Structures are given as structure tokens and as C-alpha cells.
Amino acid sequence: MKPPSAPTFANLHRFDGKVILVTGGANGIGRAIVDELCREGATVGFADIDPAAENVANELREAGHRVRAWVGNLADESFVQSFVTEAAAHFGRLDGLVNNAFSFTAKAGDATTEDWERSFFVGPVAYGRLTAAAVPHMKSSGGGAVVNVSSISAFVAQPRRWTYNAAKGAVNTLTKCMALDYAPDGIRVNSVSPGWIWTREVLNAAALDGGGPAKWDTIWGEYHMLGRCGHPIEIARPVLFLLSADASFITGTDLPVDGGYQSMGPEGLGKTTVIAGSE
């Protein structure tokens, strides 16, 4: 089941000679980031818990790109360390990191200790560990950039999402702290906060009643000023911007990539009657 068509973007060749690491690179937003980095000349190492990551890497190598996949669990600190260390040794340098992989554990008062731990350990804890491991290699390469994938869920209340929203909120504060600590090393750290994006989880939700993406793009689009859900590539392109020299004076901030979600009030798209200037 496919979402509505995604836009296309120009190839700017901003990452020739650069090595970028990405987590959660086998599917969804992470896969789009890997694809776009490859298209712009980057050498990419990516990690994913899904064994299909190896197939993704093979496919990209066959297309002429320089890619390697590591399969493992980011909750495992030893895997985090080995992924970064092996990738830096294999590629010979490191210029950027995208912390994307995250546990979509949406629980409320019924959350177990394991639910809370997974939300944070495959989330802000992994982001912190990966960045701390990557920074010495980026310093050796003359600096670099880190982009953390956060969410609109970091900013708003949503029903039955204590675990996920709390963990995403932690990402935004972590981003600011990292940016402050690593600025003297020439390393910028920012985050992006997507709105509703056509990822595997959203596609699965759209399939539950048989209506499919065409139906639900309109319904969920009501939450966004642009009247639709976003596509993974529409997150990937802003991530590439923040990784690139085009964002050389941007650090410690979050970029909402949400179709206007956070800026919209309870009136939504205004399809109900609103009397302008009424008192």
C-alpha cells in the first residue's frame, strides 16, 4: 500500500568526500536520508535492527554508491560503540551523524519499566552514546554536524503517549546541551521535528480500516496547514541541509518539518464557520 506521490529534489552534490553515519537506515525516514546522502555523493554507514539492512546496502552498492550496513540493537551499548568505531576505521574519517532510530513505544499509565526503558534506551540514551562515540572521529576530520530526529510529539500532548512523547522531549533538550558542549570542537548539533509522515507505522494505521493512504491523507491532513501528511524525503532534505555547510551558522536549534502542525490552533484548517473580527 503506497502513500500519495512524493516531491522530487535537485542533486546538489554537497557531500562529495564526506562520510555520514545514520541510524535506522533500512526503512522510512532513515532510508530516505541514506538514499539522499548517497545521491549527493556521501559515503554512508548505517545501522538498523532489521536484517534487511544488508539488502538495502547491497542495492545501493549495486547502484554505484559507497555504503555499508551494520545490523544490531541500539539499546546495546557495545553495539553502539562497535558501529561507530568500525565505521570510522572502515571509511577512514567521519563528518556527520544522524540519530534517527527510535522506539515507537506509545504507552501511558499502563507502561511497564521495560516500556519506559526501551523508549529512552532506543531513543535519547542511544543518541547520547552515539554522539559521544562519534565526536572524537569528527574532531579528527576537522569538525562535523549531528542531526537528531525528534518529533512534534516533543511539544504537544497526545493521548496515551507518555513514553514516546517524554522520550522525544528529552531529545530536544539533549540537542541543546550537545550543541553547547561540542561547539568549541567545530561540531554543530541540531534536531528536526517531523509532523505526520508516511512511514511504516502510519501506513499500517491507515490500512486498519481498509481505507488506505488516499483516505487518511485527507483526514490526518486536517492536523497540518498544508492539508496533507508528509513524505520521508521531505524530512531527509532538511536533515541534509542541517548536515551541510549551508547550515554553517545554525546549532542548538530545532527545525519543525511539520506542514504547519505546531503553528495551527484548535480551529484547524478553519473549515467550520469562524466569524472574523467577532467580539
JORASUL-V393277 format. One line per field, one symbol per residue. psi: psi as a letter, one per 20 degrees, with the letter a starting at -180 (. if undefined). A space follows every 10 residues. Layout:
psi->???
This chain:
psi->pqrrqqrqqq oilikpiqpp qpqljircgg ghggghgghj jqpppqqqip hihhhggggh hhjjqoqqqp prpiiohhgg ghggghghgg iirpirpoog pqomonqcij prhhgggghh hlchgggggg ghhhghhhgh jjaaqpppoc qhiiirpqpl lggghghhhh gggggggggg higijkpqpr rqnqboqmrg ghgghhihji hrhggihggh hiiqhijrrr qhhihgghgh ghhrihkhkp qkrpopmjkj ghipaiicjk hrppopjq.
